Amino acid sequence: MCAALCSNVKEKFNNRMLPIIDDKMFLVSEAGLSNKNFNHRFMASSETANQKMFSIILATYNCGRKVENTLQSIFSQNKELFELIVFDNASTDDTLDCIKKYESGLTLISEKDDGVFEAFNKGIDKARGKYIYFIGAGDCLRPDILEQVKEFLPEETPTFVYGSCYLMKQKVVWLGREFNPPNFITENICHQAIFYHRSIFDIMGKYDARYKISADWFFNLQCFAHPGIDKQYIPHLIADFEEGGLSSELDNDPAFVRDFPPLVKRHLGIKSYLKRKAFIINPNVYVFSHALLGRLVYFARPYIHGYRYLKKAIRNKS
């Protein structure tokens, strides 16, 4: 009898950026909502008022003292803007000792998990911020970047906000430009450059942890293909990213190699699917041939236009 009313009330709550409230919390009578529900509503409003802008989720495993650089880069930010949740995969070195130096400013969970994306998924469940940001040990936020980024963030719209990262080993900026769905054929946006509005995970679910290395690539394409999620590029360098290397991802994530081309086909069409298959077979050959074809088209364009103009002139004369 009350299912429809509960659904409507939940929808209104979600639209106001209130936490999702379980049906059991709603006590509805013919006269309307009970006092108990009003109390829950008041508490939810209070929780939202105290909500941080960012939930930072850090995944660690036997990373030793390099995690201190990451923690220092986080705690150098405006502490009023974020909460920090650390998921450690039961490290056996001195990682936990390094983290506990900062334990007054973070939430630490140390338990076995099945990889970084399972840790990230646990973090999503714990997070209470408006935007969720993922970082790894060894990565470092740029100085004062949260203060700069917050000015660009819509508070109520499901928005995928992304900037750029500096790849420390390769000494290059990745990507430094707006991204389009076809770019996902050969490229991904580093999760260290992305701020996900928390409602995105209500819409899309969480990372598919079957993909041990490239679950974010799979997830990001789905976000870009979803019409209900806004995408916003910001011209900021967000973080220094310790690792890089596309070929290692392809070599070490066979489930991703198997499942990603059909996802491309579903969202981007058969032409993109065939490109993706060619890229997987030999990334270097694909990139070289794609670049070569682009150059050929560039140099041939004047001759193609000249031929079309001449053909049109002959047709008009006759």
Secondary structure, 3 states (H helix, E strand, C coil): CCHHHHHHHHHHHHHCCCCCCCHHHCCEECCEECHHHHHHHHHHHHHHHCCCCEEEEEEECCCCCHHHHHHHHHHCCCCCCEEEEEEECCCCCCHHHHHHCCHHHCEEEECCCCCHHHHHHHHHHHCCCCEEEEEECCCEECCCHHHHHHHHCCCCCCEEEEEEEEECCCCEEECCCCCCHHHHHCCCCCHHHEEEECHHHHHHCCCCCCCCCCHHHHHHHHHHHCCCCEEEEEEEEEEEECCCCHHHHHHHCHHHHHHHHHHHHHHHCHHHHHHHHHHHHCHHHHHHHHHHHHHHHHHHHHHHHHHHHHHHHHHHHC
